Amino acid sequence: MNSGRRKFLVNTGYALGGLMVSGTLAALVGCNKAAEPAPAEGEESKQQPTAKNYNQALMYLTQDQFRIVESATERIFPEDENGPGAKTMGAAFFIDHQLAGEWGFNGRDYMTPPFFKGEKVQGYQGRLKRREIFDIGLRELENYSLSRHEKKFADLSGEQQDEILKAFETNEVNLSTISESSFFNMLRSSTLEGVYSDPLYGGNRNMDGWRMRGYPGNQMSYLSTIEKGFTNIEPSSLQDHMATH
């Protein structure tokens, strides 16, 4: 290969974000990176890859909305001497993922008018989808925080956040857009679901929610303990049942 052709391929690789630094093409153009010497015995490599949880990413909420949800869920299920709180266990990611899916779209609910005010036993009756209720509720939560304390909800102290959430729970805000108590109850129930659901759905990180309750999770069998008294069992997630090759 002549030097002009090689120079063109190398420069194109740089323009494409350095995609040509490995594989056959890299060898072809003479761009193989010299191998770094192996670490000496007893010496750890300086390049330790950091494990990432790629499930911990936003699918529906904005960054600002996520900060509100994360702060609110932590007040609903705070960290204490018994274990981590909702923030550490990723309940806000669980809520975000649910809003992005069928639950957020009310995919299994009848959403055709006419709409009537239902009895408590009938549940929600209205035209707004859950994701729309969350959008409005989070905006009103932020507005109420600014009007009361001149700070965003996520920047308030824990006591001030409790005060705001209590006002929503008891319908003291008098919103004209949505029922603030209905929004609070939805936020609270989805927080608990995020804490206690399988980690597959984004929350209950490390199955700590199950550990605090002594819940065994998704066990394949109880044959080894069924005839014994109460036995503490290390919880198992759906991921634990994946076949390994």
N, C-alpha and C positions, 0 to 999 in steps of 0.2 A: 504494500500500500504506500502510495507516495505521500510526502510530508504534507502537501496541501489538503488531501482528503482526510488524513488523520487529524490535522488541525481543525478542519470543519466539524468533524464528529465530536471532538473534545469540547469545542466551544459551544456546540449545540447542546451537549450534555449539561454544561454549566447553565445555559439559558433555561433548561427544563428543570432546574432545581437539583442538578447533580444526580440525575437518575441513572447515569452511565458509569457509576463507580463500582458496579459489581456485575458478575455474570459474564456471559460470552462476549458481549459487546465491549465491556471494560478491558477484557483481555485482548480483544482485537485491536483496540486503539492504544494499547500500552499504558492504561491508566490504573493497573492493579495497585492497590495500596499496599505498601510493605507491611508484612505482618509484625505486630508488636511482640516483643519478647515475652515469653511466659513468665509469670511472677515467680520469684525465688521460693524455695521450699519454706513454708510457714508464713509467707507473705501473701496477703489477699490482693486480688486485682483492684486497681484504683477505679475501674469502671464497673460499678455494681448497678445493674439495672434496677430501677425503681418499679415495683409492681403497681399497676394501675387497675382500677376497677372501671372498666369501660361502660358498665351499666349505670354509673353515677354521672349522668349527663341529662341536660334538660331537653324535653321533647315538646313541651307546650308553654310552660311559664316563661316569662322574661326574667332576666337576672334580678330586677327590682322586685318583681312579684315573688320570686323564689326566696329572697331575703325575708320578706314578710312572713311567708308560710313557714320557713325554717324557724324564725323567732317565735311565731305563735305556737307551733307544735311543741317546741321546747317548754313553753309555759304550761301547756296542757299535760305534757308527760315529761316532767323535768328530771334531770339527773339527780340522784340522791345516794344514800349509803347502800341501797339495794342494787344499784347498777346504773348504766348509762341512760341518758335521756333520748328523746325523739330525734334530736339533731344528730347525735353521734350514730344512732341506728339508721339514719337515712330516711326517716318518715316523709320528709318533704319531697324526696325523689320518688317515693312510692306514689304520693299524691299527684305529682307532675305526670308520671307515666299513666296513671289512671285517667287523668283529664285528657290526655292525648289519644286515648283509646275509646272503646265502646261505652264505658261507664261515663266518660265525659260527654259523649254525644247522646246519652240516654238511648242507646241503640236497642235496648230491649223494652223500652217503655212506650206506651201509647201516647203520642204527642200531637194528636189531631184535635182541634177545637170542636165544640164549645168547651170552655174551661169554667169550672165552678169551684167555689170554695169547698173543699172537702172536709170531712170529719177527721179527727186525729188518727183514727184507725185506718183511714184510707190513704194516708201519706200525701206526698206532694201532688198538687194539681195545678199545672200551669204550663206556659208556653216556653219558658226559659230552660235551656239545657244546663246541666251541672257546670260545665265549663264557663258558661255565661254568668251563672250565679257566682262562681268563684271570681271571675273578672270584676264584676260589680262589687262583690263583698270585699275584695282586697283593696280596690280603689277607695271604697267608703271607709275601710279600716284606716287607710293611710290619711285620708282627709280628716277623719275624726281625731287622729293622733296629732296632726298639724294644728287643728283648731284648739285642741285642749292643751297641748304642751309645746307647740311650735317646733316639733321634731318629728322625723319619720318614725314609724312604728318600730323598725329594727334598731333604732338608735335610743329608744327609751330604756329606762331601768326596768328590771323585772317586775317591780311593784306597779309601775305605770302601765306596763303591758297587761298585767292582770286586771287593772282598772278598766282598760279599754275593752278587753275581751269580756269582762263581766257586764259592761254596758250593752254589748251586742247580745249576750246571752239573755238578758232581761228586757230586751226591746226598749232600752232607754234612749237610744239614738234617734228613734222616730224617722227611719228612712222612708222615702216615698218610692224607692226603686224596687227593693226586695225586703223580705222579712229578715231582719238581722239575726233573730234567734234561730231561724231555719238555717241560715248560713253558718252560724256558730256551731249548731248541732252537726251539720254536714262536715265541717272542719274537724270537730272533735272525733266523730266516728271514723273518719278517714285517717286521722292520726293514729288511733288505736289499731286500725286495720294495718297501717304501715308498720307499726311496732311488732305486731303479732303474726303477720302473714309470712309465707315462705320467702326467703331472701331473693328468690327468682324475680319477684316483683319490685325490687328496688329498696325495700326497707328491711327491718330486722337484721341489720348487718351482724355478721358472725353468729347469728341465731341467739344473740344476747337476750332478746325479748322472751324467747322460749325458756332460756336458762333461768331467768328470774322467776318464771311461773312454774318451773319444774316440768315443763311440757316436753315430751320426747320428740315432737316433730313428726316427720314421715318415716316411721319404722316399717321395715318389710315384714317383720314377724315379732311376736312377743313370746314365742315358745320357750325361750330360756328364762323368762321371768314370770310367766302367767301363774305358776303355782307358788310363787314366793309372795311375801308381803310387799309393802311399798318399796320400790327400788328406784334409785336415781339413775336415769338412763341419759347418756350423752345424746343430745338431740341430733337428728339427721334431717338433712334437706333433700329436696328433689334432685339436686345436683349430685348428692352422694350415691344415687342409684345409677349414675351413668357408667356404662361399661368402660373399662380401661383396656387399652391395647398395648 
